[in-house]
Amino acid sequence: MLLKDAKKFILDRNSPIPLYYQIYNFLSEKIKNPEMVGSKIPSEETLMNFFGVSRDTIRKALQLLKQEGVIESIPGKGTKVIRSIGLDILTSLRSFTEQMRLEKHVALTKVISVKWIKAGKKFSKLFEINEKDKILKIERLKGNELTFPIVFFISYISPASNLTGTEDFNGSLYELLNKLNKPIIKGDATIEARLADDKIAKLLKTEKNSPILFFERLGRTYNNLPIELVQGWFIGKLYKFRIHLTTK
């Protein structure tokens, strides 16, 4: 049950963050657990008593979850969780496949294309190679057994990876690089909010101009050697990133 063993949540009524959004964040944390799929959401009255707020506040929080497609209300049967929200911890380097395993999902992949392209000015500088050298470009859609697709990835791989392009890219690219003794051990990432253009909307089977989280990371292997530039377009309502911050 969603509130089982949960201590009464104390809302910060002096915070600039609206109460309904604080409740939404609390419920999102609970729902991200894949084991919650199929579970019923407590009644509005139960949630009102638990959080000490009005019915309108609860309805606003639940409406956000409905908009994200993670809960569904059925007349006469109540509201239940229909999918979990992917949550990637940005302080850890892991592949999408590994992230799905941690969330007890089965990662699914559709390989769109695999080809060698000229590095050109951008990638010759990025990978510290000649402009005429070839790099591997891999395009894939990824999701899980509940939702597919969730993200469209393009990976640009340095020739230093020793990949041939004939490998099976339906699994984890990072696991392939590990086997070649070129593991990605550190990287710099950026995330920005975007709207889905025609191409991305079609690939992700979502509406044009719908919210997208654009992710880009340059991964490095031993000796600080840049090995992969990955770009990902995540459906905004299906995936979240978390950053752990500390003062020390």
MDAnalysis code that builds the backbone (N, CA, C; Angstrom):
import MDAnalysis as mda
import numpy as np

u = mda.Universe.empty(744, n_residues=248, atom_resindex=np.repeat(np.arange(248), 3), trajectory=True)
u.add_TopologyAttr("name", ["N", "CA", "C"] * 248)
u.add_TopologyAttr("resid", np.arange(1, 249))
u.add_TopologyAttr("resname", ["MET", "LEU", "LEU", "LYS", "ASP", "ALA", "LYS", "LYS", "PHE", "ILE", "LEU", "ASP", "ARG", "ASN", "SER", "PRO", "ILE", "PRO", "LEU", "TYR", "TYR", "GLN", "ILE", "TYR", "ASN", "PHE", "LEU", "SER", "GLU", "LYS", "ILE", "LYS", "ASN", "PRO", "GLU", "MET", "VAL", "GLY", "SER", "LYS", "ILE", "PRO", "SER", "GLU", "GLU", "THR", "LEU", "MET", "ASN", "PHE", "PHE", "GLY", "VAL", "SER", "ARG", "ASP", "THR", "ILE", "ARG", "LYS", "ALA", "LEU", "GLN", "LEU", "LEU", "LYS", "GLN", "GLU", "GLY", "VAL", "ILE", "GLU", "SER", "ILE", "PRO", "GLY", "LYS", "GLY", "THR", "LYS", "VAL", "ILE", "ARG", "SER", "ILE", "GLY", "LEU", "ASP", "ILE", "LEU", "THR", "SER", "LEU", "ARG", "SER", "PHE", "THR", "GLU", "GLN", "MET", "ARG", "LEU", "GLU", "LYS", "HIS", "VAL", "ALA", "LEU", "THR", "LYS", "VAL", "ILE", "SER", "VAL", "LYS", "TRP", "ILE", "LYS", "ALA", "GLY", "LYS", "LYS", "PHE", "SER", "LYS", "LEU", "PHE", "GLU", "ILE", "ASN", "GLU", "LYS", "ASP", "LYS", "ILE", "LEU", "LYS", "ILE", "GLU", "ARG", "LEU", "LYS", "GLY", "ASN", "GLU", "LEU", "THR", "PHE", "PRO", "ILE", "VAL", "PHE", "PHE", "ILE", "SER", "TYR", "ILE", "SER", "PRO", "ALA", "SER", "ASN", "LEU", "THR", "GLY", "THR", "GLU", "ASP", "PHE", "ASN", "GLY", "SER", "LEU", "TYR", "GLU", "LEU", "LEU", "ASN", "LYS", "LEU", "ASN", "LYS", "PRO", "ILE", "ILE", "LYS", "GLY", "ASP", "ALA", "THR", "ILE", "GLU", "ALA", "ARG", "LEU", "ALA", "ASP", "ASP", "LYS", "ILE", "ALA", "LYS", "LEU", "LEU", "LYS", "THR", "GLU", "LYS", "ASN", "SER", "PRO", "ILE", "LEU", "PHE", "PHE", "GLU", "ARG", "LEU", "GLY", "ARG", "THR", "TYR", "ASN", "ASN", "LEU", "PRO", "ILE", "GLU", "LEU", "VAL", "GLN", "GLY", "TRP", "PHE", "ILE", "GLY", "LYS", "LEU", "TYR", "LYS", "PHE", "ARG", "ILE", "HIS", "LEU", "THR", "THR", "LYS"])
u.atoms.positions = np.array([
    [0.839, -1.193, 0.000],
    [0.000, 0.000, 0.000],
    [0.874, 1.244, 0.000],
    [0.405, 2.294, -0.668],
    [1.210, 3.486, -0.863],
    [1.696, 4.106, 0.441],
    [0.853, 4.145, 1.457],
    [1.218, 4.804, 2.709],
    [1.603, 3.823, 3.816],
    [1.722, 2.553, 3.476],
    [2.058, 1.555, 4.476],
    [3.427, 1.850, 5.083],
    [3.497, 1.829, 6.391],
    [4.729, 2.064, 7.146],
    [5.288, 3.480, 6.954],
    [4.546, 4.355, 6.289],
    [5.029, 5.728, 6.082],
    [4.680, 6.597, 7.278],
    [5.644, 7.365, 7.736],
    [5.380, 8.293, 8.825],
    [4.589, 9.479, 8.271],
    [3.841, 10.118, 9.139],
    [3.056, 11.270, 8.697],
    [3.985, 12.307, 8.086],
    [3.680, 12.690, 6.868],
    [4.534, 13.610, 6.130],
    [4.228, 15.043, 6.549],
    [5.251, 15.745, 6.965],
    [5.072, 17.128, 7.415],
    [5.363, 18.069, 6.250],
    [4.339, 18.760, 5.814],
    [4.508, 19.719, 4.735],
    [5.165, 20.995, 5.255],
    [5.988, 21.599, 4.422],
    [6.618, 22.864, 4.777],
    [5.704, 23.992, 4.295],
    [4.915, 24.500, 5.193],
    [3.922, 25.512, 4.822],
    [4.538, 26.900, 4.638],
    [5.823, 27.042, 4.957],
    [6.516, 28.309, 4.720],
    [7.334, 28.287, 3.433],
    [7.325, 27.143, 2.776],
    [8.102, 26.994, 1.548],
    [7.398, 27.669, 0.375],
    [8.179, 28.193, -0.587],
    [7.573, 28.763, -1.793],
    [6.995, 27.683, -2.704],
    [7.349, 26.418, -2.427],
    [6.825, 25.305, -3.216],
    [5.389, 25.025, -2.764],
    [4.416, 25.074, -3.647],
    [3.013, 24.852, -3.273],
    [2.822, 23.507, -2.567],
    [1.849, 23.450, -1.674],
    [1.596, 22.229, -0.913],
    [1.268, 21.054, -1.824],
    [0.466, 21.312, -2.860],
    [0.087, 20.207, -3.743],
    [1.300, 19.633, -4.448],
    [2.312, 20.493, -4.732],
    [3.506, 20.000, -5.414],
    [4.405, 19.229, -4.455],
    [4.421, 19.622, -3.186],
    [5.164, 18.844, -2.189],
    [4.552, 17.450, -2.064],
    [3.231, 17.380, -2.093],
    [2.539, 16.087, -2.012],
    [2.813, 15.266, -3.267],
    [2.787, 15.916, -4.398],
    [3.098, 15.244, -5.665],
    [4.506, 14.628, -5.614],
    [5.483, 15.387, -5.105],
    [6.848, 14.866, -5.004],
    [6.913, 13.654, -4.081],
    [6.198, 13.721, -2.968],
    [6.182, 12.606, -2.018],
    [5.599, 11.360, -2.683],
    [4.467, 11.504, -3.351],
    [3.823, 10.363, -4.007],
    [4.667, 9.824, -5.154],
    [5.331, 10.719, -5.878],
    [6.205, 10.291, -6.976],
    [7.315, 9.386, -6.479],
    [7.869, 9.731, -5.308],
    [8.937, 8.920, -4.716],
    [8.447, 7.511, -4.420],
    [7.204, 7.414, -3.929],
    [6.639, 6.105, -3.620],
    [6.350, 5.316, -4.894],
    [5.829, 5.987, -5.887],
    [5.383, 5.325, -7.110],
    [6.546, 4.862, -7.978],
    [7.736, 5.467, -7.795],
    [8.864, 5.095, -8.649],
    [9.261, 3.630, -8.457],
    [8.881, 3.030, -7.333],
    [9.166, 1.622, -7.083],
    [8.321, 0.765, -8.020],
    [8.949, -0.049, -8.900],
    [8.195, -0.878, -9.839],
    [7.174, -1.789, -9.165],
    [7.415, -2.154, -7.903],
    [6.491, -3.035, -7.194],
    [5.154, -2.353, -6.914],
    [5.109, -1.033, -7.077],
    [3.879, -0.298, -6.830],
    [2.893, -0.389, -7.991],
    [3.356, -0.814, -9.165],
    [2.460, -0.908, -10.320],
    [1.308, -1.857, -9.999],
    [0.089, -1.388, -10.197],
    [-1.102, -2.171, -9.889],
    [-1.688, -1.859, -8.531],
    [-0.919, -1.139, -7.699],
    [-1.406, -0.804, -6.355],
    [-2.450, 0.305, -6.406],
    [-3.370, 0.284, -5.458],
    [-4.409, 1.313, -5.396],
    [-3.898, 2.542, -4.651],
    [-4.312, 3.691, -5.125],
    [-4.013, 4.949, -4.444],
    [-5.057, 5.136, -3.339],
    [-4.650, 5.517, -2.129],
    [-5.626, 5.741, -1.051],
    [-6.691, 6.753, -1.473],
    [-7.825, 6.711, -0.830],
    [-8.914, 7.629, -1.145],
    [-8.497, 9.063, -0.868],
    [-9.236, 9.994, -1.441],
    [-8.945, 11.404, -1.211],
    [-9.039, 11.740, 0.269],
    [-10.028, 11.150, 0.964],
    [-10.188, 11.412, 2.393],
    [-8.975, 10.948, 3.180],
    [-8.458, 9.755, 2.831],
    [-7.277, 9.224, 3.513],
    [-6.072, 10.126, 3.291],
    [-5.889, 10.580, 2.063],
    [-4.769, 11.462, 1.744],
    [-4.930, 12.815, 2.425],
    [-6.158, 13.301, 2.492],
    [-6.409, 14.578, 3.173],
    [-6.008, 14.497, 4.635],
    [-6.353, 13.409, 5.302],
    [-6.016, 13.224, 6.715],
    [-4.516, 13.019, 6.910],
    [-3.919, 12.287, 5.981],
    [-2.485, 11.986, 6.092],
    [-1.649, 13.262, 5.963],
    [-1.995, 14.103, 4.993],
    [-1.212, 15.314, 4.745],
    [-1.760, 16.544, 5.474],
    [-3.005, 16.459, 5.955],
    [-3.596, 17.600, 6.647],
    [-3.900, 18.759, 5.720],
    [-4.453, 18.446, 4.542],
    [-4.756, 19.489, 3.559],
    [-6.180, 19.320, 3.046],
    [-6.595, 20.236, 2.199],
    [-7.945, 20.207, 1.642],
    [-8.052, 19.214, 0.487],
    [-9.276, 18.903, 0.118],
    [-9.518, 18.002, -1.009],
    [-8.967, 18.594, -2.313],
    [-9.104, 19.890, -2.478],
    [-8.630, 20.541, -3.701],
    [-7.120, 20.368, -3.859],
    [-6.383, 20.474, -2.735],
    [-4.921, 20.307, -2.777],
    [-4.560, 18.890, -3.200],
    [-5.253, 17.906, -2.651],
    [-4.999, 16.509, -3.009],
    [-5.300, 16.279, -4.485],
    [-6.396, 16.824, -4.957],
    [-6.781, 16.620, -6.354],
    [-5.758, 17.229, -7.319],
    [-5.181, 18.361, -6.932],
    [-4.151, 18.980, -7.775],
    [-2.917, 18.083, -7.869],
    [-2.530, 17.476, -6.738],
    [-1.367, 16.585, -6.727],
    [-1.629, 15.350, -7.576],
    [-2.807, 14.767, -7.429],
    [-3.150, 13.572, -8.195],
    [-3.270, 13.882, -9.681],
    [-3.730, 15.078, -9.997],
    [-3.865, 15.463, -11.396],
    [-2.515, 15.491, -12.097],
    [-1.478, 15.926, -11.397],
    [-0.133, 15.923, -11.972],
    [0.318, 14.503, -12.302],
    [0.032, 13.572, -11.399],
    [0.399, 12.178, -11.631],
    [-0.391, 11.594, -12.797],
    [-1.635, 11.996, -12.927],
    [-2.451, 11.522, -14.057],
    [-1.899, 12.062, -15.366],
    [-1.472, 13.305, -15.352],
    [-0.912, 13.909, -16.555],
    [0.375, 13.214, -16.974],
    [1.109, 12.678, -16.002],
    [2.336, 11.953, -16.308],
    [2.054, 10.517, -16.742],
    [0.808, 10.109, -16.623],
    [0.445, 8.768, -17.068],
    [0.847, 7.654, -16.126],
    [1.065, 7.975, -14.835],
    [1.501, 6.941, -13.895],
    [0.357, 6.417, -13.023],
    [-0.757, 7.162, -12.970],
    [-1.927, 6.667, -12.246],
    [-3.154, 6.815, -13.135],
    [-4.168, 6.031, -12.828],
    [-5.394, 6.057, -13.622],
    [-6.592, 5.866, -12.710],
    [-7.634, 6.670, -12.918],
    [-8.858, 6.558, -12.128],
    [-9.925, 5.834, -12.933],
    [-10.534, 4.827, -12.308],
    [-11.601, 4.063, -12.943],
    [-12.860, 4.226, -12.100],
    [-13.924, 4.780, -12.687],
    [-15.166, 4.994, -11.926],
    [-15.625, 3.726, -11.209],
    [-15.869, 3.845, -9.928],
    [-16.342, 2.710, -9.143],
    [-15.255, 1.784, -8.640],
    [-14.026, 1.971, -9.134],
    [-12.924, 1.080, -8.734],
    [-11.757, 1.822, -8.103],
    [-11.820, 3.139, -8.113],
    [-10.756, 3.913, -7.497],
    [-9.608, 4.222, -8.443],
    [-8.484, 4.611, -7.867],
    [-7.305, 5.018, -8.632],
    [-6.156, 4.065, -8.349],
    [-5.442, 3.666, -9.399],
    [-4.316, 2.751, -9.209],
    [-3.106, 3.200, -10.010],
    [-1.939, 2.671, -9.612],
    [-0.676, 2.963, -10.299],
    [-0.602, 2.085, -11.541],
    [-0.390, 2.695, -12.688],
    [-0.321, 1.912, -13.924],
    [1.084, 1.823, -14.488],
    [1.991, 2.677, -14.014],
    [3.389, 2.532, -14.409],
    [4.254, 3.294, -13.426],
    [5.517, 2.851, -13.322],
    [6.455, 3.543, -12.443],
    [7.211, 4.588, -13.251],
    [7.867, 5.498, -12.549],
    [8.637, 6.555, -13.195],
    [10.113, 6.204, -13.109],
    [10.781, 6.147, -14.265],
    [12.215, 5.878, -14.262],
    [12.954, 6.983, -13.529],
    [13.933, 6.617, -12.727],
    [14.678, 7.601, -11.940],
    [16.157, 7.300, -12.046],
    [16.900, 8.196, -12.671],
    [18.328, 8.005, -12.877],
    [19.097, 8.902, -11.920],
    [20.021, 8.313, -11.165],
    [20.844, 9.074, -10.232],
    [22.062, 9.600, -10.972],
    [22.161, 10.906, -11.130],
    [23.218, 11.477, -11.956],
    [24.603, 11.379, -11.342],
    [24.684, 11.079, -10.059],
    [26.001, 10.938, -9.444],
    [26.581, 9.546, -9.670],
    [25.850, 8.686, -10.367],
    [26.337, 7.341, -10.681],
    [26.372, 7.161, -12.187],
    [27.425, 6.488, -12.673],
    [27.543, 6.210, -14.104],
    [26.996, 4.818, -14.374],
    [25.866, 4.759, -15.041],
    [25.301, 3.468, -15.406],
    [24.520, 3.599, -16.693],
    [24.376, 2.484, -17.382],
    [23.630, 2.477, -18.629],
    [22.134, 2.441, -18.354],
    [21.344, 2.748, -19.374],
    [19.894, 2.667, -19.242],
    [19.481, 1.241, -18.913],
    [20.149, 0.271, -19.538],
    [19.845, -1.138, -19.290],
    [20.058, -1.490, -17.828],
    [21.170, -1.030, -17.262],
    [21.458, -1.300, -15.849],
    [20.445, -0.601, -14.957],
    [20.060, 0.635, -15.326],
    [19.080, 1.369, -14.542],
    [17.758, 0.626, -14.496],
    [17.347, 0.052, -15.630],
    [16.104, -0.715, -15.668],
    [16.196, -1.959, -14.786],
    [17.329, -2.609, -14.783],
    [17.513, -3.789, -13.927],
    [17.366, -3.412, -12.463],
    [17.968, -2.278, -12.080],
    [17.885, -1.832, -10.692],
    [16.447, -1.552, -10.297],
    [15.635, -1.114, -11.264],
    [14.236, -0.824, -10.989],
    [13.345, -2.044, -11.219],
    [13.996, -3.207, -11.429],
    [13.293, -4.481, -11.612],
    [12.412, -4.492, -12.858],
    [12.903, -3.823, -13.883],
    [12.243, -3.834, -15.179],
    [13.076, -4.650, -16.170],
    [12.461, -5.045, -17.258],
    [13.161, -5.686, -18.362],
    [13.426, -4.612, -19.416],
    [14.693, -4.328, -19.668],
    [15.041, -3.308, -20.651],
    [14.794, -3.838, -22.060],
    [14.156, -3.036, -22.884],
    [13.884, -3.394, -24.275],
    [14.573, -2.387, -25.190],
    [15.084, -2.882, -26.318],
    [15.827, -2.040, -27.254],
    [15.394, -2.308, -28.686],
    [15.292, -1.257, -29.454],
    [15.118, -1.372, -30.896],
    [16.252, -0.601, -31.553],
    [17.130, -1.311, -32.251],
    [18.256, -0.667, -32.931],
    [17.742, -0.032, -34.225],
    [17.924, 1.275, -34.358],
    [17.474, 2.002, -35.542],
    [18.532, 1.954, -36.644],
    [19.774, 2.240, -36.282],
    [20.853, 2.195, -37.271],
    [22.209, 2.093, -36.578],
    [23.150, 1.482, -37.277],
    [24.539, 1.390, -36.832],
    [25.408, 1.646, -38.052],
    [26.211, 2.699, -38.013],
    [27.042, 2.997, -39.185],
    [28.284, 3.786, -38.786],
    [29.289, 3.693, -39.662],
    [30.514, 4.454, -39.480],
    [30.390, 5.770, -40.247],
    [30.770, 6.865, -39.616],
    [30.721, 8.176, -40.256],
    [32.057, 8.892, -40.038],
    [32.334, 9.869, -40.891],
    [33.559, 10.645, -40.727],
    [33.467, 11.500, -39.468],
    [34.582, 11.626, -38.796],
    [34.602, 12.382, -37.542],
    [34.296, 13.851, -37.778],
    [34.869, 14.422, -38.821],
    [34.664, 15.843, -39.063],
    [35.310, 16.688, -37.964],
    [35.099, 17.990, -38.030],
    [35.746, 18.891, -37.081],
    [35.282, 18.660, -35.645],
    [33.948, 18.513, -35.465],
    [33.405, 18.381, -34.118],
    [33.961, 17.160, -33.388],
    [33.873, 15.995, -34.024],
    [34.263, 14.773, -33.313],
    [35.767, 14.527, -33.336],
    [36.460, 15.101, -34.307],
    [37.917, 14.970, -34.282],
    [38.482, 15.698, -33.068],
    [37.891, 16.850, -32.769],
    [38.321, 17.605, -31.591],
    [37.868, 16.911, -30.318],
    [36.643, 16.402, -30.328],
    [36.079, 15.772, -29.140],
    [36.831, 14.503, -28.755],
    [37.128, 13.670, -29.778],
    [37.779, 12.384, -29.517],
    [39.290, 12.417, -29.728],
    [39.814, 13.602, -30.089],
    [41.261, 13.776, -30.269],
    [41.779, 12.846, -31.360],
    [41.101, 12.881, -32.519],
    [41.469, 12.059, -33.676],
    [41.499, 12.943, -34.911],
    [41.848, 12.361, -36.067],
    [41.859, 13.114, -37.319],
    [40.447, 13.277, -37.867],
    [40.225, 14.348, -38.623],
    [38.899, 14.613, -39.174],
    [38.431, 13.509, -40.113],
    [39.368, 12.854, -40.794],
    [38.999, 11.809, -41.757],
    [38.790, 10.441, -41.104],
    [39.120, 10.333, -39.823],
    [38.898, 9.070, -39.121],
    [37.406, 8.790, -39.007],
    [37.052, 7.522, -38.906],
    [35.650, 7.119, -38.796],
    [35.269, 6.879, -37.340],
    [34.080, 7.307, -36.989],
    [33.522, 7.014, -35.672],
    [32.231, 6.220, -35.860],
    [31.839, 5.486, -34.847],
    [30.640, 4.667, -34.914],
    [29.442, 5.455, -34.384],
    [28.373, 5.484, -35.184],
    [27.139, 6.155, -34.776],
    [26.039, 5.121, -34.606],
    [25.478, 5.052, -33.395],
    [24.463, 4.047, -33.076],
    [23.193, 4.756, -32.625],
    [22.083, 4.465, -33.285],
    [20.793, 5.042, -32.927],
    [19.895, 3.936, -32.392],
    [19.321, 4.166, -31.202],
    [18.485, 3.127, -30.584],
    [17.315, 3.743, -29.824],
    [16.212, 3.018, -29.808],
    [15.080, 3.335, -28.941],
    [15.131, 2.378, -27.767],
    [14.848, 2.891, -26.575],
    [14.872, 2.035, -25.393],
    [13.645, 2.290, -24.520],
    [13.254, 1.252, -23.800],
    [12.136, 1.337, -22.877],
    [12.138, 0.095, -22.015],
    [10.963, -0.290, -21.519],
    [10.869, -1.507, -20.727],
    [9.583, -2.252, -21.053],
    [9.318, -3.332, -20.288],
    [8.172, -4.183, -20.588],
    [6.837, -3.482, -20.385],
    [6.844, -2.367, -19.652],
    [5.610, -1.633, -19.406],
    [5.408, -0.478, -20.386],
    [6.507, 0.152, -20.755],
    [6.423, 1.335, -21.602],
    [7.537, 1.321, -22.642],
    [7.159, 1.405, -23.895],
    [8.149, 1.468, -24.973],
    [7.583, 2.330, -26.100],
    [8.406, 3.300, -26.570],
    [9.730, 3.669, -26.056],
    [9.644, 4.702, -24.940],
    [10.772, 4.855, -24.240],
    [10.913, 5.907, -23.228],
    [11.924, 6.945, -23.701],
    [12.943, 6.466, -24.426],
    [14.042, 7.354, -24.806],
    [14.610, 6.960, -26.167],
    [15.065, 7.959, -26.895],
    [15.804, 7.752, -28.143],
    [17.245, 8.160, -27.886],
    [18.179, 7.229, -28.119],
    [19.600, 7.477, -27.896],
    [20.366, 7.525, -29.213],
    [21.322, 8.452, -29.282],
    [22.352, 8.419, -30.327],
    [23.689, 8.382, -29.609],
    [24.476, 7.340, -29.902],
    [25.812, 7.211, -29.307],
    [26.856, 7.371, -30.406],
    [27.808, 8.258, -30.163],
    [28.936, 8.445, -31.071],
    [30.160, 7.851, -30.374],
    [30.776, 6.858, -31.005],
    [31.831, 6.088, -30.349],
    [33.175, 6.298, -31.036],
    [34.193, 6.571, -30.242],
    [35.551, 6.756, -30.754],
    [36.091, 5.438, -31.319],
    [36.921, 5.506, -32.365],
    [37.554, 4.279, -32.884],
    [38.460, 3.614, -31.848],
    [38.840, 4.374, -30.820],
    [39.674, 3.808, -29.753],
    [38.916, 2.781, -28.925],
    [37.603, 2.685, -29.124],
    [36.789, 1.725, -28.371],
    [37.055, 0.286, -28.793],
    [37.559, 0.113, -30.020],
    [37.793, -1.215, -30.609],
    [36.499, -1.938, -30.994],
    [35.388, -1.232, -30.999],
    [34.155, -1.825, -31.513],
    [34.245, -1.952, -33.023],
    [33.629, -2.990, -33.574],
    [33.673, -3.207, -35.021],
    [32.399, -2.726, -35.715],
    [31.325, -2.575, -34.954],
    [30.045, -2.202, -35.543],
    [29.174, -3.393, -35.855],
    [29.731, -4.596, -35.685],
    [28.969, -5.821, -35.960],
    [28.431, -6.453, -34.670],
    [28.691, -5.837, -33.540],
    [28.245, -6.372, -32.259],
    [26.718, -6.290, -32.128],
    [26.203, -7.003, -31.152],
    [24.777, -6.953, -30.842],
    [24.539, -5.764, -29.915],
    [23.889, -4.741, -30.427],
    [23.664, -3.524, -29.651],
    [22.282, -3.488, -29.016],
    [21.635, -4.632, -28.896],
    [20.341, -4.697, -28.225],
    [20.483, -4.673, -26.709],
    [21.685, -4.964, -26.240],
    [21.921, -4.952, -24.799],
    [22.594, -3.663, -24.360],
    [23.430, -3.763, -23.350],
    [24.110, -2.603, -22.789],
    [25.394, -2.308, -23.559],
    [25.488, -1.094, -24.073],
    [26.708, -0.662, -24.753],
    [27.866, -0.612, -23.763],
    [27.574, -0.212, -22.532],
    [28.632, -0.124, -21.529],
    [29.222, -1.491, -21.215],
    [28.391, -2.530, -21.240],
    [28.896, -3.874, -20.996],
    [29.807, -4.321, -22.138],
    [29.482, -3.932, -23.365],
    [30.352, -4.242, -24.505],
    [31.706, -3.553, -24.349],
    [31.677, -2.294, -23.931],
    [32.928, -1.561, -23.748],
    [33.749, -2.143, -22.598],
    [33.075, -2.622, -21.571],
    [33.798, -3.264, -20.460],
    [34.562, -4.491, -20.937],
    [33.918, -5.282, -21.801],
    [34.555, -6.496, -22.320],
    [35.776, -6.181, -23.169],
    [35.775, -4.992, -23.767],
    [36.909, -4.572, -24.599],
    [37.939, -3.790, -23.791],
    [37.773, -3.795, -22.472],
    [38.665, -3.092, -21.555],
    [38.685, -1.588, -21.834],
    [37.529, -1.071, -22.253],
    [37.377, 0.372, -22.456],
    [36.165, 0.861, -21.668],
    [36.111, 0.575, -20.391],
    [34.927, 0.960, -19.605],
    [34.806, 2.467, -19.467],
    [33.585, 2.943, -19.442],
    [33.358, 4.352, -19.174],
    [33.387, 4.533, -17.656],
    [34.386, 5.242, -17.181],
    [34.576, 5.350, -15.735],
    [34.240, 6.739, -15.192],
    [34.091, 7.704, -16.078],
    [33.669, 9.028, -15.626],
    [33.113, 9.800, -16.814],
    [32.376, 10.857, -16.512],
    [31.798, 11.619, -17.601],
    [31.185, 12.919, -17.120],
    [30.967, 13.816, -18.063],
    [30.325, 15.095, -17.793],
    [29.003, 15.127, -18.541],
    [27.926, 15.470, -17.814],
    [26.592, 15.421, -18.408],
    [25.882, 16.759, -18.299],
    [25.026, 17.024, -19.262],
    [24.145, 18.178, -19.217],
    [22.728, 17.708, -19.519],
    [21.751, 18.405, -18.936],
    [20.338, 18.097, -19.173],
    [19.613, 19.413, -19.425],
    [18.744, 19.401, -20.407],
    [17.953, 20.603, -20.657],
    [16.549, 20.228, -21.111],
    [15.622, 21.120, -20.855],
    [14.235, 20.899, -21.266],
    [14.069, 21.324, -22.719],
    [13.389, 20.491, -23.485],
    [13.133, 20.800, -24.880],
    [11.714, 20.400, -25.235],
    [11.311, 20.762, -26.442],
    [10.035, 20.323, -26.988],
    [10.308, 19.380, -28.139],
    [9.533, 18.330, -28.243],
    [9.758, 17.317, -29.268],
    [9.493, 17.885, -30.659],
    [10.501, 17.779, -31.543],
    [10.272, 18.180, -32.933],
    [9.618, 17.015, -33.675],
    [9.415, 17.165, -34.966],
    [8.716, 16.149, -35.752],
    [9.394, 14.783, -35.658],
    [10.730, 14.771, -35.837],
    [11.467, 13.514, -35.841],
    [11.382, 12.807, -34.492],
    [11.667, 13.546, -33.420],
    [11.666, 12.949, -32.080],
    [10.267, 12.509, -31.687],
    [9.266, 13.321, -32.001],
    [7.888, 12.961, -31.666],
    [7.479, 11.661, -32.363],
    [7.879, 11.506, -33.611],
    [7.537, 10.298, -34.359],
    [8.234, 9.077, -33.783],
    [9.519, 9.222, -33.460],
    [10.286, 8.101, -32.914],
    [9.753, 7.667, -31.547],
    [9.422, 8.641, -30.713],
    [8.976, 8.345, -29.351],
    [7.463, 8.159, -29.243],
    [6.786, 8.268, -30.378],
    [5.335, 8.082, -30.420],
    [4.636, 9.000, -29.429],
    [5.048, 10.251, -29.454],
    [4.452, 11.260, -28.593],
    [4.030, 12.440, -29.452],
    [3.433, 13.418, -28.848],
    [2.945, 14.563, -29.599],
    [4.067, 15.561, -29.876],
    [3.977, 16.205, -31.028],
    [4.929, 17.253, -31.344],
    [4.811, 18.368, -30.306],
    [5.952, 18.920, -29.915],
    [6.048, 19.988, -28.916],
    [5.721, 19.529, -27.494],
    [5.657, 18.205, -27.278],
    [5.486, 17.701, -25.915],
    [6.821, 17.814, -25.174],
    [6.816, 17.878, -23.825],
    [8.052, 18.062, -23.058],
    [9.026, 16.895, -23.214],
    [10.275, 17.234, -23.463],
    [11.352, 16.254, -23.619],
    [12.511, 16.663, -22.716],
    [13.152, 15.674, -22.094],
    [14.395, 15.920, -21.371],
    [15.545, 15.509, -22.284],
    [16.340, 16.479, -22.694],
    [17.490, 16.182, -23.552],
    [18.719, 15.997, -22.676],
    [19.364, 14.855, -22.832],
    [20.515, 14.471, -22.011],
    [21.721, 14.272, -22.915],
    [22.863, 14.804, -22.494],
    [24.107, 14.600, -23.257],
    [25.244, 14.349, -22.286],
    [26.039, 13.311, -22.574],
    [27.159, 12.989, -21.680],
    [28.364, 12.535, -22.492],
    [29.504, 13.099, -22.156],
    [30.769, 12.650, -22.732],
    [31.422, 11.716, -21.744],
    [31.525, 10.442, -22.117],
    [32.109, 9.444, -21.234],
    [33.575, 9.199, -21.538],
    [34.344, 9.016, -20.493],
    [35.788, 8.801, -20.647],
    [36.197, 7.467, -20.025],
    [37.218, 6.875, -20.602],
    [37.758, 5.628, -20.083],
    [39.101, 5.899, -19.416],
    [39.944, 4.891, -19.310],
    [41.243, 5.058, -18.644],
    [42.065, 6.175, -19.299],
    [42.928, 6.778, -18.503],
    [43.815, 7.855, -18.967],
    [43.040, 9.060, -19.491],
    [41.817, 9.217, -18.988],
    [40.973, 10.364, -19.347],
    [40.643, 10.409, -20.840],
    [40.684, 9.272, -21.502],
    [40.438, 9.199, -22.941],
    [38.938, 9.275, -23.229],
    [38.484, 10.269, -24.009],
    [37.062, 10.348, -24.368],
    [36.700, 9.195, -25.293],
    [35.626, 8.485, -24.969],
    [35.296, 7.266, -25.698],
    [33.895, 7.275, -26.297],
    [32.949, 8.012, -25.659],
    [31.573, 8.030, -26.157],
    [30.895, 9.354, -25.858],
    [30.211, 9.883, -26.851],
    [29.286, 10.989, -26.641],
    [27.890, 10.428, -26.859],
    [27.074, 10.452, -25.821],
    [25.712, 9.931, -25.940],
    [24.723, 11.069, -25.779],
    [23.722, 11.069, -26.634],
    [22.636, 12.039, -26.566],
    [21.331, 11.276, -26.404],
    [20.489, 11.709, -25.478],
    [19.238, 11.014, -25.228],
    [18.067, 11.979, -25.165],
    [16.965, 11.600, -25.804],
    [15.733, 12.377, -25.758],
    [14.708, 11.564, -24.978],
    [14.461, 11.927, -23.730],
    [13.556, 11.194, -22.844],
    [12.168, 11.837, -22.855],
    [11.121, 11.006, -22.878],
    [9.773, 11.526, -22.712],
    [9.674, 12.088, -21.299],
    [9.404, 13.375, -21.192],
    [9.483, 14.061, -19.903],
    [8.637, 13.465, -18.800],
    [7.448, 12.978, -19.125],
    [6.548, 12.480, -18.091],
    [6.887, 11.067, -17.639],
    [7.865, 10.416, -18.297],
    [8.179, 9.030, -17.968],
    [9.543, 8.848, -17.307],
    [10.304, 9.915, -17.171],
    [11.653, 9.735, -16.650],
    [12.070, 10.950, -15.833],
    [12.864, 10.685, -14.801],
    [13.374, 11.746, -13.947],
    [14.853, 11.517, -13.682],
    [15.559, 12.610, -13.438],
    [16.952, 12.544, -13.019],
    [17.060, 13.144, -11.628],
    [17.901, 12.546, -10.823],
    [18.119, 13.072, -9.465],
    [19.599, 13.357, -9.259],
    [19.879, 14.483, -8.601],
    [21.251, 14.857, -8.269],
    [21.372, 14.941, -6.765],
    [22.317, 14.218, -6.217],
    [22.553, 14.289, -4.770],
    [23.570, 15.376, -4.497],
    [23.204, 16.327, -3.670],
    [24.075, 17.460, -3.368],
    [24.468, 17.442, -1.904],
    [25.660, 17.940, -1.634],
    [26.138, 18.033, -0.260],
    [27.042, 19.252, -0.131],
    [27.183, 19.755, 1.054],
    [28.039, 20.924, 1.267],
    [29.505, 20.532, 1.452],
    [29.757, 19.233, 1.539],
    [31.149, 18.767, 1.738],
    [31.546, 17.830, 0.629],
])
